[in-house]
């Protein structure tokens, strides 16, 4: 096998939500594969730890703070990201949030925030980066979907709607941009140990139910998502488009 298929040398990647969890693991993994990585989070200097980890392995990275709930901030993120090295070859729409309320009590402002952060920002960044990628004649967009791109969940209607939307947008953009040598795919993580799933991990009953359903018998660790991200960011996936890749320890197979 040609190992260069998975090389990201001379590629520039933007990863949102890169301060911790899955985003941090993906950013470090892309750097290990040779990419120069732009790490984004909502807080200034929020990605200091991620940058330190990338620097420690000899990688090159920078960070740009952006509020994904704000259209102007997202637009500015895209402009600054492209300006850093004059291009962005790989976009990873990972930044996200979740709110848990029974549907009858779900606050409208929380609904709007989740949709803005998880779905609207991903489309806006994809649109802005997509234009540049079309001009360059190549590009990779990786959206982070969810097991809730397939099912409804409980007390997370906004998150579920946003992740179903991510799956749809992934396919829609792939249909339009495949002719421009742009591959748009998604990763649907199963149950990983992150801040987003802490409430589930801390609930003994839900935690037991989850572990019983996963054929692997255990939660995923963020580093176990890296291989899928590198694959979809590299030339190894040049004929993969509009696909949602589940990395779930077999959850969906049950």
The 8 nearest C-alpha neighbors of each residue, nearest first, counted from 0:
[[1, 2, 4, 3, 5, 235, 6, 234],
 [0, 2, 3, 4, 5, 235, 6, 234],
 [3, 1, 4, 5, 0, 6, 235, 234],
 [2, 4, 6, 5, 1, 7, 234, 235],
 [5, 3, 235, 2, 234, 6, 1, 233],
 [4, 6, 233, 3, 235, 2, 230, 234],
 [7, 5, 3, 32, 8, 4, 33, 233],
 [6, 8, 33, 34, 32, 10, 233, 9],
 [7, 9, 33, 10, 34, 6, 32, 35],
 [10, 8, 7, 34, 11, 33, 35, 6],
 [11, 9, 34, 7, 8, 88, 35, 12],
 [10, 12, 35, 87, 88, 34, 36, 89],
 [11, 13, 89, 36, 90, 87, 88, 37],
 [14, 12, 37, 90, 36, 91, 38, 89],
 [15, 13, 91, 38, 17, 39, 37, 26],
 [16, 14, 39, 94, 93, 17, 92, 40],
 [15, 17, 94, 40, 22, 93, 18, 39],
 [18, 16, 22, 23, 15, 38, 39, 19],
 [19, 17, 46, 23, 45, 16, 40, 49],
 [20, 18, 23, 17, 22, 21, 16, 49],
 [21, 19, 193, 23, 22, 221, 24, 194],
 [20, 22, 221, 24, 23, 25, 19, 193],
 [23, 21, 17, 25, 16, 24, 20, 19],
 [22, 24, 17, 19, 26, 25, 20, 21],
 [23, 25, 21, 27, 22, 222, 26, 221],
 [24, 26, 28, 22, 225, 23, 27, 29],
 [27, 25, 23, 29, 28, 24, 22, 14],
 [26, 28, 30, 24, 25, 29, 53, 31],
 [29, 27, 25, 31, 30, 26, 225, 24],
 [28, 30, 32, 26, 31, 27, 34, 229],
 [31, 29, 34, 33, 27, 32, 28, 58],
 [30, 32, 28, 33, 29, 27, 58, 34],
 [31, 33, 29, 30, 7, 6, 34, 28],
 [34, 32, 8, 7, 30, 31, 6, 29],
 [35, 33, 30, 7, 10, 8, 11, 29],
 [34, 36, 11, 59, 60, 30, 12, 10],
 [37, 35, 60, 12, 11, 13, 34, 38],
 [36, 38, 13, 61, 62, 60, 12, 14],
 [39, 37, 62, 14, 17, 36, 61, 13],
 [38, 40, 15, 63, 64, 62, 17, 16],
 [41, 39, 16, 64, 42, 45, 18, 17],
 [40, 42, 65, 66, 64, 43, 39, 45],
 [41, 43, 45, 64, 40, 44, 65, 66],
 [44, 42, 64, 45, 41, 63, 40, 46],
 [45, 43, 47, 46, 42, 64, 62, 63],
 [44, 46, 42, 43, 47, 18, 40, 41],
 [45, 47, 18, 49, 44, 48, 50, 62],
 [48, 46, 50, 44, 49, 45, 51, 18],
 [49, 47, 51, 50, 46, 52, 18, 45],
 [48, 50, 52, 46, 51, 47, 23, 18],
 [49, 51, 53, 47, 52, 48, 54, 60],
 [50, 52, 48, 54, 49, 53, 55, 47],
 [51, 53, 55, 49, 50, 54, 48, 56],
 [54, 52, 50, 58, 55, 56, 51, 27],
 [53, 55, 57, 58, 51, 56, 52, 50],
 [54, 56, 52, 53, 57, 51, 58, 50],
 [57, 55, 54, 53, 58, 52, 31, 30],
 [56, 58, 54, 55, 53, 59, 31, 30],
 [59, 57, 54, 53, 30, 56, 60, 31],
 [58, 60, 35, 54, 36, 53, 57, 30],
 [61, 59, 36, 35, 37, 50, 58, 53],
 [60, 62, 37, 38, 36, 50, 63, 59],
 [61, 63, 38, 37, 39, 46, 64, 60],
 [64, 62, 39, 38, 65, 76, 61, 40],
 [63, 65, 40, 43, 41, 39, 42, 62],
 [66, 64, 41, 72, 67, 40, 76, 73],
 [65, 67, 41, 68, 69, 72, 73, 64],
 [66, 68, 116, 69, 120, 73, 65, 72],
 [67, 69, 116, 115, 66, 112, 70, 120],
 [70, 68, 72, 67, 71, 66, 73, 115],
 [71, 69, 73, 72, 74, 68, 67, 120],
 [70, 72, 74, 73, 69, 75, 76, 66],
 [71, 73, 75, 69, 74, 70, 65, 66],
 [74, 72, 76, 70, 75, 71, 67, 65],
 [73, 75, 71, 77, 76, 72, 70, 78],
 [74, 76, 72, 78, 73, 77, 79, 71],
 [77, 75, 73, 79, 74, 78, 80, 65],
 [78, 76, 80, 74, 75, 79, 81, 73],
 [77, 79, 75, 81, 76, 80, 82, 74],
 [80, 78, 82, 76, 81, 77, 75, 83],
 [79, 81, 77, 82, 83, 78, 76, 37],
 [80, 82, 86, 85, 78, 79, 83, 87],
 [81, 83, 85, 79, 80, 84, 78, 86],
 [84, 82, 80, 81, 85, 79, 86, 37],
 [85, 83, 86, 82, 81, 11, 87, 80],
 [84, 86, 82, 81, 83, 87, 80, 11],
 [87, 85, 81, 84, 88, 82, 11, 83],
 [86, 88, 11, 81, 89, 12, 13, 80],
 [89, 87, 138, 11, 10, 12, 139, 86],
 [88, 90, 12, 139, 87, 140, 138, 232],
 [91, 89, 140, 13, 12, 141, 14, 92],
 [90, 92, 141, 14, 93, 142, 140, 13],
 [93, 91, 142, 121, 15, 94, 143, 141],
 [92, 94, 15, 143, 16, 91, 22, 95],
 [95, 93, 16, 15, 92, 117, 116, 96],
 [94, 96, 117, 116, 93, 16, 97, 113],
 [95, 97, 113, 117, 116, 98, 94, 195],
 [96, 98, 158, 113, 99, 95, 195, 155],
 [97, 99, 155, 100, 109, 96, 158, 113],
 [98, 100, 155, 154, 97, 101, 105, 156],
 [101, 99, 154, 105, 102, 104, 155, 98],
 [100, 102, 154, 104, 103, 105, 99, 155],
 [101, 103, 105, 104, 100, 154, 156, 155],
 [104, 102, 101, 105, 100, 106, 154, 156],
 [103, 105, 102, 101, 106, 100, 107, 154],
 [104, 106, 102, 100, 103, 101, 107, 110],
 [107, 105, 109, 108, 104, 110, 100, 102],
 [106, 108, 110, 109, 111, 105, 112, 104],
 [107, 109, 111, 110, 106, 112, 113, 105],
 [110, 108, 112, 106, 107, 111, 113, 98],
 [111, 109, 107, 157, 108, 113, 112, 114],
 [112, 110, 108, 114, 109, 113, 115, 107],
 [111, 113, 109, 115, 114, 110, 116, 68],
 [112, 114, 116, 110, 115, 111, 117, 96],
 [113, 115, 111, 118, 117, 112, 161, 116],
 [116, 114, 119, 112, 68, 113, 118, 117],
 [115, 117, 68, 67, 113, 120, 114, 95],
 [118, 116, 95, 114, 115, 113, 161, 119],
 [119, 117, 121, 114, 161, 120, 115, 116],
 [118, 120, 115, 122, 121, 123, 114, 116],
 [121, 119, 123, 122, 116, 118, 67, 115],
 [122, 120, 118, 124, 119, 123, 92, 125],
 [121, 123, 125, 119, 120, 124, 126, 118],
 [122, 124, 120, 126, 125, 121, 119, 127],
 [125, 123, 127, 121, 126, 122, 128, 120],
 [124, 126, 122, 128, 129, 123, 127, 121],
 [127, 125, 129, 123, 124, 128, 122, 130],
 [126, 128, 124, 129, 125, 130, 123, 77],
 [129, 127, 125, 131, 130, 126, 124, 132],
 [128, 130, 132, 126, 131, 125, 127, 133],
 [129, 131, 133, 128, 132, 127, 126, 134],
 [130, 132, 134, 128, 129, 133, 135, 127],
 [133, 131, 129, 135, 138, 134, 130, 137],
 [134, 132, 136, 130, 135, 131, 179, 129],
 [133, 135, 131, 132, 136, 130, 137, 129],
 [136, 134, 132, 133, 137, 131, 138, 86],
 [135, 137, 133, 134, 179, 132, 180, 138],
 [138, 136, 180, 181, 132, 135, 133, 179],
 [139, 137, 181, 88, 132, 89, 182, 140],
 [138, 140, 89, 182, 181, 232, 183, 88],
 [141, 139, 183, 90, 89, 91, 182, 184],
 [142, 140, 91, 185, 184, 183, 90, 92],
 [143, 141, 185, 92, 91, 144, 184, 186],
 [144, 142, 186, 93, 185, 187, 92, 141],
 [143, 145, 187, 162, 186, 185, 165, 142],
 [146, 144, 187, 147, 148, 188, 162, 143],
 [145, 147, 148, 149, 189, 187, 188, 150],
 [148, 146, 150, 145, 149, 159, 151, 162],
 [147, 149, 163, 162, 145, 146, 150, 144],
 [150, 148, 147, 146, 163, 151, 145, 162],
 [151, 149, 147, 148, 152, 146, 159, 163],
 [152, 150, 147, 159, 153, 149, 156, 148],
 [151, 153, 150, 155, 147, 154, 159, 156],
 [152, 154, 155, 151, 156, 101, 99, 100],
 [155, 153, 101, 100, 99, 156, 102, 152],
 [156, 154, 99, 158, 153, 157, 159, 152],
 [157, 155, 159, 158, 154, 160, 102, 151],
 [158, 156, 160, 110, 159, 155, 161, 113],
 [159, 157, 161, 155, 160, 156, 97, 162],
 [158, 160, 156, 162, 147, 157, 161, 151],
 [159, 161, 157, 163, 158, 162, 156, 164],
 [162, 160, 164, 158, 118, 159, 114, 163],
 [161, 163, 148, 165, 164, 159, 144, 160],
 [162, 164, 148, 160, 166, 165, 161, 159],
 [165, 163, 161, 167, 162, 166, 168, 160],
 [166, 164, 162, 168, 167, 163, 169, 144],
 [167, 165, 169, 163, 164, 168, 162, 144],
 [166, 168, 164, 170, 169, 165, 171, 163],
 [167, 169, 171, 165, 170, 166, 172, 164],
 [170, 168, 166, 167, 172, 171, 241, 184],
 [169, 171, 241, 173, 167, 168, 172, 174],
 [170, 172, 168, 174, 173, 169, 167, 175],
 [173, 171, 175, 174, 169, 170, 176, 168],
 [172, 174, 183, 241, 170, 176, 171, 175],
 [173, 175, 171, 172, 176, 177, 170, 241],
 [176, 174, 172, 173, 177, 171, 178, 179],
 [175, 177, 179, 178, 173, 181, 174, 172],
 [176, 178, 181, 180, 179, 173, 174, 175],
 [177, 179, 176, 180, 175, 181, 174, 173],
 [178, 180, 176, 177, 181, 133, 136, 137],
 [181, 179, 137, 177, 178, 136, 182, 138],
 [182, 180, 138, 137, 177, 179, 176, 139],
 [181, 183, 139, 240, 177, 173, 140, 184],
 [184, 182, 140, 173, 240, 241, 169, 141],
 [185, 183, 241, 242, 141, 240, 169, 243],
 [186, 184, 142, 243, 141, 143, 144, 244],
 [185, 187, 244, 143, 243, 144, 245, 188],
 [186, 188, 145, 144, 245, 244, 146, 246],
 [189, 187, 246, 145, 247, 245, 186, 190],
 [188, 190, 247, 146, 246, 191, 187, 145],
 [189, 191, 218, 219, 188, 247, 192, 196],
 [192, 190, 219, 218, 220, 193, 189, 221],
 [191, 193, 220, 219, 218, 196, 190, 221],
 [194, 192, 20, 195, 196, 191, 197, 21],
 [193, 195, 197, 196, 20, 192, 198, 19],
 [196, 194, 193, 197, 97, 96, 198, 192],
 [195, 197, 199, 194, 198, 193, 200, 192],
 [196, 198, 200, 194, 199, 195, 201, 193],
 [197, 199, 201, 196, 200, 202, 195, 194],
 [200, 198, 202, 196, 201, 197, 206, 205],
 [199, 201, 197, 206, 198, 202, 196, 203],
 [202, 200, 198, 199, 197, 203, 206, 205],
 [201, 203, 199, 205, 200, 204, 206, 198],
 [204, 202, 206, 205, 207, 201, 200, 199],
 [203, 205, 207, 206, 202, 208, 209, 199],
 [206, 204, 208, 202, 207, 203, 199, 209],
 [207, 205, 203, 200, 209, 204, 208, 202],
 [208, 206, 210, 204, 205, 209, 203, 211],
 [207, 209, 205, 211, 206, 210, 204, 212],
 [210, 208, 206, 212, 211, 207, 205, 213],
 [209, 211, 207, 216, 213, 217, 212, 208],
 [212, 210, 208, 209, 213, 207, 216, 214],
 [211, 213, 209, 210, 214, 250, 208, 253],
 [212, 214, 250, 216, 210, 215, 211, 249],
 [215, 213, 216, 249, 212, 248, 250, 253],
 [214, 216, 248, 213, 217, 249, 218, 210],
 [217, 215, 213, 214, 210, 211, 218, 212],
 [216, 218, 210, 215, 219, 213, 248, 214],
 [219, 217, 191, 190, 192, 220, 210, 216],
 [218, 220, 191, 190, 192, 217, 221, 223],
 [219, 221, 222, 191, 223, 192, 218, 224],
 [222, 220, 21, 223, 224, 24, 20, 191],
 [221, 223, 224, 225, 24, 220, 25, 21],
 [224, 222, 221, 225, 220, 219, 226, 246],
 [225, 223, 222, 221, 227, 226, 228, 246],
 [224, 226, 228, 25, 227, 222, 28, 223],
 [227, 225, 229, 228, 224, 230, 223, 28],
 [226, 228, 230, 225, 229, 224, 231, 186],
 [227, 229, 225, 231, 230, 226, 232, 224],
 [230, 228, 232, 226, 231, 227, 233, 29],
 [229, 231, 227, 233, 228, 232, 235, 236],
 [230, 232, 228, 236, 229, 233, 227, 141],
 [233, 231, 229, 230, 139, 228, 89, 234],
 [234, 232, 5, 235, 230, 231, 229, 236],
 [233, 235, 237, 236, 4, 5, 232, 230],
 [234, 236, 4, 233, 237, 5, 230, 231],
 [237, 235, 239, 234, 231, 238, 230, 233],
 [236, 238, 234, 239, 235, 182, 233, 240],
 [239, 237, 236, 240, 182, 235, 234, 177],
 [240, 238, 236, 237, 242, 182, 241, 184],
 [239, 241, 182, 242, 183, 184, 173, 238],
 [240, 242, 170, 173, 184, 183, 169, 243],
 [243, 241, 184, 240, 244, 185, 239, 170],
 [244, 242, 185, 186, 184, 245, 187, 241],
 [243, 245, 186, 187, 185, 242, 246, 184],
 [246, 244, 187, 247, 186, 188, 243, 189],
 [247, 245, 188, 189, 187, 248, 244, 224],
 [246, 189, 248, 249, 250, 188, 245, 190],
 [247, 249, 215, 250, 213, 246, 214, 189],
 [248, 250, 252, 247, 214, 251, 213, 215],
 [251, 249, 213, 247, 252, 248, 253, 212],
 [252, 250, 253, 249, 247, 146, 245, 213],
 [251, 253, 249, 250, 214, 213, 248, 247],
 [252, 251, 250, 212, 249, 214, 213, 211]]
